[in-house]
Amino acid sequence: MSEALRDQFGRQIEYLRISVTDKCNFRCVYCMPLEGLPWLPKHEVLSYEEIAEVVRQLAPLGLRRLRVTGGEPTIRPHLERLISMLRDVPGIEDIALSTNGVRLPEMAVSLRSAGLDRVNMSADSLRKDRIEAIARRRLDFDPVASAAAAQAAELGPIKINMVVMRGINDDEIEDFARLTVAHPWHVRFIELMPVGGMRDLTWDHVVPSREVLDRVAQLGALAPDEGPARGNGPASYYRLSGALGTVGVITPMTHSYCASCNRVRLTADGRLRTCLYGDHEVNLRDALRAGHPLEPLFVRALAEKPKEHRLLQLHVGGLRALSQVGG
């Protein structure tokens, strides 16, 4: 690993999350205000060519893994073209997509053909009326059908992320866990992060992951799992006896995983954000457009990457909504 990709605490940074848009076709209660946000002007958003150039300059330093996010990335036109451009960068080993899944039935095959490796899909309910209530959009969305489309296109391991909210969707924990018995899918239960402008959701809505696992264990024997779902992220995985898939928990509120953080984020307007909930950003866009090399800026950014977030103090680095940085 290049020393250029170690931060001041010795953590190896090989994973870049790339936000391609700040817009979304949902208004999820934990992610974006109902009225939306002031969208970035088009001229401030990185083009696909500029995103690919950032990756081309960072890959020789040791960048290996990419995740394309939003907002909702599939609403940006011709996303397959970006995936193909990223696939052509030497040294990149893994390209994943985070999506709400609405467009997967129509896009999964073309994304796979372009070079996408795998997909993470958000699904906070399996019930149509509740999906619409949480997303605050009237839509025809079947999470199981979307996950099946991704599986058919060989975009695996397929991960389904559920943000658990007490009194809103926590009565579906067992239903989501049962999906892993019949399908080779990996359902991750994420602790709610009541931050930014989402003040209708409070600590009272947080369901600790220990409680989630206790409820899943009522379905059968549950054992730790170190299989292929382990991936690049902070989730801990478990498998119900005889299940084809796994359940995972992501614990930003009850346990910090900052010590093993291996990622930074590129915002849609070209700022390198070194911590999801931190204040620190470095503007790569202006240097890129001026034709300056990005390595010195990247090295400086990692030298300033904080040791840990301050989420538990509800300090969120100026974020109004998680949609601004793709989570």
N, C-alpha and C positions, 0 to 999 in steps of 0.2 A: 504494500500500500504506500503510495506516495505520501511524503511528509506534508505535501500541499493539501492533502485531504484529511489531516488530523486537526482537531480543534485544540484549544488551549488546555483542555483536560484530557487529551490523548484519545478521544473518541474518533473512530474512523468514520468518515462521512463519504458514503458511496451511493447514496440514494437521494434523488431529486424528485420532488413533487412539482408538477408543472400545471399551473392554472391557465387554461386557455380562454376563459371568459369569466366575468363576474356575474353574468346573467343566469337565470334559472327559470324553468317552466313550473316549478313548485314554489310554494311559500311555506315551507315546513315550520311549525310553531317554534322549534328549537334552533332554527338556522337562519331565518330571514324575516324581517318585518312584513306584515301583510301588504303594506303599500309598496314594498320593494325598497330599493336604495337608489341614490343618484348613480346611474351607470357611468362607467368610464367612457370618455369620448373615444371614437374609433381610432383616431390617430395616436392615442396613448397606448393602445393595446398592441402587444408584440404580434408581428406577422408570423406565419408558420416558418418562413425562411429565417427570421430572427431567432425563433425558439430553437430551430435546428442548429443554428450557428452557436448559440450558447452551449448546447450539448456537445457540439464538435470541439469547442475549446476546452470544455471541462473533462471530456472522456479521457484524453491523454494523461490527465492528472490522477485518474483512478475512479472516475464516476462510472458506475456499472448498472445501476437500476433506476428506472424511471416510472413514474405514475402520472398519468394524464388526468387532471381534475378540472373543476370549474369553481364556482357555479356548477352548472350542468354542462359537461363538455360536449355531449352529443347534439346540443342545439347550435353549436358553431358549425357553419357549413363545411362540407368536405373534410371532415375530421380524418377520414381514411388517408388523405394526402399527407397530413402531418405524421401519422403513424408510420407510413412508408418512409418518409424522410428520416425519422428517428431510427428506424430499423437499419438504415444504410450507414449509420455512424459506427465506425469501428470501435470495438470495445464494449458496446452496450449489450448486456446479456439478458435483460429482462425488461419488458414494457407491459405495464398494467394500466387498467382504466378503472376509475371510480365513477359510477353513474347511478342515477335513480332508477334505471332499468326500463323506463317507458319505451325507449326506441330500440331496445335490444332485439326484439323479434324481427325488425326490418334491417338492422345494421350488423348483427353479430357475424354473419358470414363474410361480409365485405371487410369488417375490421380485422377478422382473423386472416383473411387473404392479404391484407396490407402489412401484416406482421405483428399484430397484437398477440401477446402471450396469454393474458388472463384478465379476469374482470372481477371487481368488487361491486356489489349492488346494494343500495340502500332499500330497506323495506321495513317499515315500522308497524305494519299491520297486514293481516291476511284477509281482512274484511273490507269490502268495497266502500261501504259508507264511512268506515273509520279511516281508511286511506285518504279519502277526500277531506275528512275533517282535519287530519293532521297536516296534509299537504295544502289545505285550503285552496284547492282547485278541483273542479269537476272534471274527471278524467276516467278513461276506461283502462285501468291498469291492473294486471294480474301478475303479482310477483312470481308465482310459481311458473307461469308460462314464460316469463322473461328469463328466469334462471334456466329453464329447460332449453330455451333457444340458445343461450350461451353454452350450455353443455353440448348441444347438438353441433355447435360450431367449434367444439374442442377448445373453448376458452377457459380452461381449468388450471389449478383448482378454483372452483367457483365459491366465492365468499359472499354471504348475505349479512349485512350489518343492520342490526335493530337497536335504535336508541330507546332504552327502557325508561318509561315515565310513569311513576306511580299514579294510579287513578285514571290513566289515559289509555295505556296499552299493556300494562304489566300482567293483565289477565291472559295474555297470549304467549307468555314465556314458554309454557309447555307445548303449545301448538307449533311454535317455531322449532323447538328442540326435536319434536317428532319428525320434522322434515329431514333431519340428519339420519334417521333410522332407514328411511326408504330411498334416500337419494345420496349420492356422493358429494354432498354440499357441506359447507362449513359455515355455520351460523354463529355470528359473533354478537354478543350482547354488550352494548356500550353504555357506560354510565353517563347519564345526562350531565351536560356542562351548562349550568344556568348563567350564561355570560352575555356581555354586550347589551344589545337592546331587547333581549328576550326576558324581560323582567317579570312576565306573567308566570314563568317557570322558576321555581325556587328550590332550595335544599329539600323542601318537603316532597318534591317530585323525584328526588334521586333515589334509585333503588340500588343499594350496594351489591357488588358482584357476588359477594359471599351468599347473600340471600338468593340471588338468581341461581347459583349453582345448587343450593340446597333444594330449591324447587325442582330443578331439572333432575336431581338425584332421586326424586320421588317416582320418576318414570322407570328407574332401573339402576343397576350398578354403573357407576361413573368413575372412569380412571383417567389419569393424565395421559396425554397423547403427544408424541414428538414427531408426527408424520409430516407429509409434504405441505400441509397447510401452514406450518410454522412461519415460513416466509420471512419478510423483512421487518415486520412490525412488532408492536408491543403486546399482542394478545397472548394469553395462556390458553391452551387447548385441552379438551377432555373428550372422551368418547363413551357413549352409552354402550352397554354390552350388545354386540352384534350389529351395531350401526354402521352404515356405509360411510357416513360423514362424521363430523365432529361439532362440538359446541365450543365456543371460545368466549373469553371475557376480556374487555378492555377497560382499565380502571383509572381514568384520569383524576377521579375525585377521591378515591380511597387509598390508592397506592401510586406513587410516582415511578415512572419508568425512564426518567430523564438520564440516569446514569448510563443507559445503553442506547441513547438516542444516536441514530446513524443518518439523519436526514436534515435537509434544508428544503425551502420552498421557493419557487419562482412564481411571483404573482403575475396576473395577466398583463399588468403594465410594466413588467420587467424589473421588479424589485426582488432581491434575494432576501428572504426572511429566514433568519436562523433559528427562530423558535416560534411555534404557532401562537403562543400567548405572550411573546415578548414584544418589546418596543423596537428591537434592533432590525434595521433593514439597510441594504446597500443597493444603490441604484445601478443596475447593470445596463439598462436600456440606453441611457445617454452615452455611455462609453461605447456600447456596441454600435450605435448609429454614427458615432464620431470615428469609428474605425480603430479604437484603442483596444489593446489586449485585455481580456477579462481575468486572467490568472492573478494579477496583483490584487484586484478587488475581491476575488474569491478567497485568497489567502488572508486578506485583512478581515473579511467577514467571519471566517472560522476562528481567527484569533480573538474575536469579540463575541463569539457565540456564548450565551449565558450557561451557567452550570445547570440550572433548572428553571422551570416555569414558576409563575406565582399564581396559578389558577386557584389554589385553595384560599388565597387572599382576595379572590375575585378581581385580580389585576389581569387584564386581557390585552394589553398593548394597543389600546385605541380601537380594537375591533368593535364594530357595531353588530356584526353578524358573522357566523362561521363561513357563510357563502363567499365572503370576501377573499378567503385564502384556500378554499377547497378542503378544509378540515384536516 
